[in-house]
Amino acid sequence: MSHHTHPYNSTHRPNPHRSIQLGQNFLVDRGLVSRLVMESTIGRDDVVLEIGPGRGAITEALAMKAGKVVAVEKDPALYRLLRGRMAESPNVELHFGDFRRFPVPARDYKVFANIPFNMTAHIVRTLLGRRHQPAEAWLVVQREAAEKFAGIGRSSLFSVLYAPWFAMTIGRAIPREAFSPMPSVSVALLHVQRRTVPLVEDCHAVLYRRFATYGFSGWKPNLRIAYRDLFTHVQWKRLSADLGFAPDATCTQLTLDQWLGLFRFMVRGVPELKWRSVLGTLGGAGP
């Protein structure tokens, strides 16, 4: 196993409650962990990034299936524990530090992680917002968060912003008894897969994100009012009929296909000067 020099004093006595403060619930059911990893598409040709390996249950399972495991741990006590535990695993590369400031692998990679529940949204945004994004990710998260990311039940700003580039589905439920300490919330495995062909062209990525964010922002009671400076009354009436949503639908009631339909109509059916004035000056590209 290779590892980077870690910036903590070897005489430092870590706070035993630090991991709980970080929101970590460790997966202790190694049989379940093994099944979760085996059910993934991870194989010997893959580099897998693990965020917050904790006590190493997932790390050990990944080491048996992946070609290389890059594990990033920010807790000094856990890092020291893992250094000893994974010393005989030559395909595990352990790093001490914060994943949010860690450079991802230069080649194509996948992610498998049980991330702290109180940092889920921030970590997922960091992971998917980087220029070099994972091909696939399996994330153990609070079920409520997984449903929000995947847009289950109703759309969220997150699901509308990221779904054109990533397909998100909820896998098996993970019993609370599989963790220590046992969480008070329901937990599930979120599967994220980067789309081979994005649903929005790269040249329109920034425009799409501004369009969607505009629809979710403010205190407008519905999208008809939110977008009244973009679409005429006649256009909106026709769009709602053609795309199959109520004229007074709210932002969370539209499906991804309906959001994409609205956006595509705006690009081809609304004068550029009009949508530039409403959505602001555009620049850059990428999701």
C-alpha positions as CSV (number, residue, x, y, z in Angstrom):
1,M,0.0,0.0,0.0
2,S,1.3,3.5,-0.8
3,H,0.3,6.6,1.1
4,H,1.1,10.3,1.3
5,T,2.8,11.9,4.3
6,H,0.1,12.9,6.7
7,P,0.2,16.4,8.3
8,Y,-0.5,15.5,11.9
9,N,1.7,15.0,14.9
10,S,2.2,11.3,15.8
11,T,1.8,12.2,19.5
12,H,-1.6,13.8,18.9
13,R,-4.4,12.1,20.8
14,P,-7.5,12.3,18.6
15,N,-10.9,13.1,20.0
16,P,-12.9,9.7,20.1
17,H,-16.1,11.6,19.3
18,R,-14.7,13.4,16.2
19,S,-16.1,10.9,13.8
20,I,-19.6,11.2,15.2
21,Q,-19.2,15.0,15.0
22,L,-18.3,14.6,11.3
23,G,-21.7,12.7,10.9
24,Q,-20.1,9.3,10.2
25,N,-22.1,6.1,10.7
26,F,-19.7,3.3,9.9
27,L,-20.9,0.3,7.9
28,V,-20.1,-2.7,10.1
29,D,-22.0,-5.5,8.2
30,R,-19.1,-6.7,6.1
31,G,-21.3,-9.3,4.4
32,L,-23.6,-6.6,3.2
33,V,-20.7,-4.4,2.1
34,S,-19.2,-7.3,0.1
35,R,-22.6,-7.8,-1.7
36,L,-23.0,-4.1,-2.5
37,V,-19.5,-4.0,-4.0
38,M,-20.0,-7.3,-5.9
39,E,-23.3,-6.0,-7.4
40,S,-21.6,-2.9,-8.8
41,T,-19.8,-2.8,-12.2
42,I,-16.4,-2.3,-10.6
43,G,-13.7,-4.6,-12.0
44,R,-10.0,-5.2,-12.2
45,D,-9.6,-2.5,-14.9
46,D,-11.1,0.2,-12.7
47,V,-9.6,2.9,-10.4
48,V,-12.0,3.6,-7.6
49,L,-12.1,6.7,-5.4
50,E,-13.4,6.1,-1.9
51,I,-14.4,9.2,0.1
52,G,-14.0,8.8,3.9
53,P,-13.1,5.2,4.2
54,G,-13.6,5.2,8.0
55,R,-12.7,1.9,9.5
56,G,-12.0,0.3,6.1
57,A,-15.0,-2.1,5.6
58,I,-15.7,-0.8,2.1
59,T,-12.0,-0.3,1.4
60,E,-11.2,-4.0,2.0
61,A,-14.1,-5.1,-0.3
62,L,-13.0,-2.7,-3.0
63,A,-9.4,-3.9,-2.8
64,M,-10.6,-7.4,-3.7
65,K,-12.5,-6.3,-6.8
66,A,-10.9,-3.1,-8.2
67,G,-7.6,-2.6,-9.9
68,K,-6.7,0.3,-7.7
69,V,-8.4,2.0,-4.7
70,V,-7.7,5.6,-3.9
71,A,-9.0,6.3,-0.4
72,V,-9.1,9.8,1.1
73,E,-9.6,10.1,4.9
74,K,-9.6,13.4,6.8
75,D,-9.8,12.0,10.4
76,P,-6.2,11.5,11.7
77,A,-7.1,8.6,14.0
78,L,-8.9,6.7,11.3
79,Y,-6.1,7.4,8.8
80,R,-3.6,5.9,11.2
81,L,-5.9,2.9,11.8
82,L,-6.3,2.3,8.0
83,R,-2.6,2.6,7.4
84,G,-2.0,-0.4,9.5
85,R,-5.1,-2.3,8.4
86,M,-4.4,-1.9,4.6
87,A,-0.6,-2.3,4.8
88,E,-0.8,-5.6,3.0
89,S,-3.0,-4.3,0.2
90,P,-0.7,-3.2,-2.6
91,N,-3.6,-1.8,-4.7
92,V,-4.8,0.6,-2.0
93,E,-3.5,4.1,-2.0
94,L,-4.4,5.9,1.2
95,H,-4.3,9.7,1.5
96,F,-4.8,12.0,4.5
97,G,-6.9,15.1,3.7
98,D,-10.2,16.5,2.7
99,F,-11.7,15.0,-0.4
100,R,-13.1,18.4,-1.4
101,R,-9.5,19.6,-2.0
102,F,-8.1,16.3,-3.3
103,P,-7.2,16.0,-7.0
104,V,-9.3,13.2,-8.5
105,P,-7.5,10.5,-10.6
106,A,-6.3,11.7,-14.0
107,R,-7.8,8.7,-15.8
108,D,-11.4,7.5,-15.9
109,Y,-12.5,6.5,-12.5
110,K,-15.5,5.3,-10.4
111,V,-16.5,6.2,-6.8
112,F,-17.8,4.0,-4.0
113,A,-18.4,5.7,-0.6
114,N,-20.3,5.8,2.6
115,I,-20.2,9.6,3.1
116,P,-21.2,11.6,6.2
117,F,-24.9,12.3,6.2
118,N,-24.5,15.9,7.3
119,M,-22.1,16.6,4.4
120,T,-23.9,14.7,1.7
121,A,-25.2,17.5,-0.5
122,H,-21.9,19.4,-0.4
123,I,-19.8,16.3,-1.2
124,V,-22.1,15.2,-4.1
125,R,-22.0,18.7,-5.6
126,T,-18.2,18.7,-5.4
127,L,-18.0,15.3,-6.9
128,L,-20.3,16.0,-9.9
129,G,-19.3,19.6,-10.4
130,R,-15.7,18.9,-11.2
131,R,-14.4,19.1,-14.7
132,H,-13.2,15.4,-14.5
133,Q,-16.3,13.6,-13.3
134,P,-16.6,9.9,-12.3
135,A,-18.0,7.5,-14.9
136,E,-20.1,5.9,-12.1
137,A,-20.6,6.4,-8.4
138,W,-22.3,4.3,-5.6
139,L,-23.0,6.5,-2.6
140,V,-24.5,5.3,0.8
141,V,-26.7,8.3,1.7
142,Q,-29.8,9.2,3.6
143,R,-32.8,8.0,1.6
144,E,-34.5,11.4,1.7
145,A,-31.4,12.9,0.1
146,A,-31.2,10.2,-2.5
147,E,-34.8,10.8,-3.5
148,K,-34.0,14.6,-3.8
149,F,-30.9,14.0,-5.9
150,A,-32.8,11.5,-8.2
151,G,-35.9,13.6,-8.4
152,I,-38.1,10.8,-7.0
153,G,-41.6,11.9,-6.2
154,R,-41.0,15.5,-7.3
155,S,-38.3,17.4,-9.0
156,S,-35.7,19.3,-7.1
157,L,-33.3,22.0,-8.3
158,F,-30.5,19.5,-7.8
159,S,-32.2,16.8,-10.0
160,V,-33.1,19.3,-12.7
161,L,-29.6,20.8,-12.8
162,Y,-27.6,17.5,-12.9
163,A,-29.9,15.0,-14.6
164,P,-29.0,16.0,-18.1
165,W,-25.5,14.8,-17.4
166,F,-26.1,12.0,-14.9
167,A,-28.7,9.3,-14.5
168,M,-29.5,8.7,-10.9
169,T,-31.3,5.8,-9.4
170,I,-31.9,4.4,-5.9
171,G,-30.6,0.9,-5.3
172,R,-31.2,-1.3,-2.4
173,A,-32.3,0.0,1.1
174,I,-29.6,-0.4,3.7
175,P,-30.8,-1.5,7.1
176,R,-30.0,0.7,10.1
177,E,-28.6,-2.3,11.9
178,A,-25.7,-2.4,9.4
179,F,-24.2,0.7,10.9
180,S,-22.4,1.8,14.1
181,P,-23.7,4.0,15.5
182,M,-27.1,3.2,14.2
183,P,-28.6,6.1,12.3
184,S,-32.0,7.5,13.0
185,V,-32.8,7.9,9.3
186,S,-33.5,5.6,6.4
187,V,-30.5,4.9,4.3
188,A,-30.1,3.8,0.6
189,L,-27.5,3.2,-2.1
190,L,-27.6,6.0,-4.7
191,H,-26.2,5.0,-8.1
192,V,-25.0,7.8,-10.3
193,Q,-24.0,7.2,-13.9
194,R,-22.5,9.8,-16.2
195,R,-24.4,9.9,-19.5
196,T,-22.5,9.0,-22.6
197,V,-24.5,11.6,-24.5
198,P,-25.7,14.5,-22.4
199,L,-29.3,15.5,-22.8
200,V,-28.2,19.2,-23.1
201,E,-25.5,20.2,-25.6
202,D,-22.3,21.5,-24.1
203,C,-22.7,24.8,-25.8
204,H,-26.0,25.3,-24.0
205,A,-25.0,24.0,-20.6
206,V,-24.6,27.3,-18.8
207,L,-27.8,28.6,-20.4
208,Y,-29.7,25.6,-19.3
209,R,-28.5,25.9,-15.7
210,R,-29.5,29.5,-15.6
211,F,-32.8,28.8,-17.1
212,A,-33.6,26.1,-14.5
213,T,-32.2,28.1,-11.5
214,Y,-34.3,31.0,-12.6
215,G,-37.5,28.8,-12.5
216,F,-36.7,27.6,-9.0
217,S,-35.7,31.0,-7.6
218,G,-37.8,33.7,-6.1
219,W,-41.3,33.5,-4.5
220,K,-43.3,33.1,-7.7
221,P,-46.3,30.8,-7.0
222,N,-45.9,28.9,-10.3
223,L,-43.7,28.7,-13.4
224,R,-46.2,30.6,-15.6
225,I,-45.6,33.7,-13.5
226,A,-41.9,33.0,-13.1
227,Y,-41.4,32.8,-16.8
228,R,-43.8,35.4,-18.0
229,D,-41.0,37.6,-19.2
230,L,-39.7,34.7,-21.4
231,F,-42.8,33.1,-22.8
232,T,-46.0,34.8,-24.0
233,H,-49.4,33.7,-22.7
234,V,-50.1,31.9,-26.0
235,Q,-46.7,30.1,-26.0
236,W,-47.1,29.0,-22.4
237,K,-50.6,27.7,-23.0
238,R,-49.4,25.7,-26.0
239,L,-46.3,24.4,-24.2
240,S,-48.3,23.2,-21.2
241,A,-50.6,21.3,-23.6
242,D,-47.9,19.9,-25.7
243,L,-45.6,18.8,-22.8
244,G,-48.5,17.7,-20.6
245,F,-48.3,19.8,-17.5
246,A,-50.8,22.1,-15.8
247,P,-50.6,25.8,-16.9
248,D,-50.1,26.8,-13.2
249,A,-47.6,24.0,-12.4
250,T,-44.8,24.7,-9.9
251,C,-41.1,24.0,-10.5
252,T,-41.2,20.8,-8.5
253,Q,-44.1,19.4,-10.5
254,L,-42.4,19.3,-13.9
255,T,-40.6,16.1,-14.9
256,L,-37.1,16.3,-16.4
257,D,-38.5,15.7,-19.9
258,Q,-40.9,18.7,-19.4
259,W,-38.0,20.9,-18.2
260,L,-36.0,19.9,-21.2
261,G,-39.0,20.6,-23.5
262,L,-39.4,24.1,-22.1
263,F,-35.7,24.8,-22.5
264,R,-35.5,23.6,-26.0
265,F,-38.5,25.6,-27.0
266,M,-36.9,28.7,-25.5
267,V,-33.6,28.2,-27.4
268,R,-35.4,27.8,-30.8
269,G,-38.6,29.7,-30.3
270,V,-37.7,32.8,-28.2
271,P,-35.5,35.5,-29.6
272,E,-32.0,35.4,-28.1
273,L,-32.1,39.0,-27.1
274,K,-35.1,38.3,-25.0
275,W,-33.7,35.3,-23.0
276,R,-30.4,37.1,-22.7
277,S,-32.1,40.1,-21.0
278,V,-34.0,37.8,-18.6
279,L,-31.3,35.3,-17.8
280,G,-28.3,37.6,-17.9
281,T,-25.1,37.6,-19.8
282,L,-23.8,34.1,-20.5
283,G,-20.3,32.8,-20.5
284,G,-18.4,29.5,-20.1
285,A,-19.8,26.0,-20.6
286,G,-20.1,22.7,-18.8
287,P,-22.7,21.4,-16.3
